[in-house]
């Protein structure tokens, strides 16, 4: 074998070794890539900037004397009302995206009646959901949903009364900084007719 042929063979071998090294490096890089991508996926995702809370119910924060009128029987044509007083305290929750209150009265016998309302604001839908629970049933009632327009909040939801499906409606009216009014009504014909069954007149307490 002459010198030229030996040089050609040596150059060919070096080229193969170089190509093998590049291929090995490429294979190693590709094998490591999925782990790197998975690590990136595992990083905590920063929360999106949150919307501002809604201040519709700010007027209700604080302590109140509540004058109640409640229809004695519902959806039977009754026209007799029971009247009683209660105390209520309301506070904001969830950084202003909701509020919670307790209504307390001794009007229903020896055991004190306590009712709780939880109101939650959905910044995407721009509406409130209102939930009620009391210490008699200790069951969270289906919510009503809605919003305020021109100082009046109207909220609707589906419920049952005495086993009968009803459409429920809450209406909140802001009278002044120290007075407000709430009404509850039921409809059995999808809102064509309404029977108001509970009215609350709120007066801010000095205590």
Secondary structure, DSSP 8 states (H G I E B T S, - for coil): --HHHHHHHHHHHHHHHHHHHHHHHHHHHHHHHHHHHHHHHHS------------TTGGG-EEEEEEEEEESSSSS----EEEEEEEEEEEEEGGGTEEEEEEEESTTSSS-EEEEEEEEEETTTTEEEEEEEETTT------EEEEEETTEEEEEEEEEETTEEEEEEEEEEEEETTEEEEEEEEESSTTSS-EEEEEEEEEE---
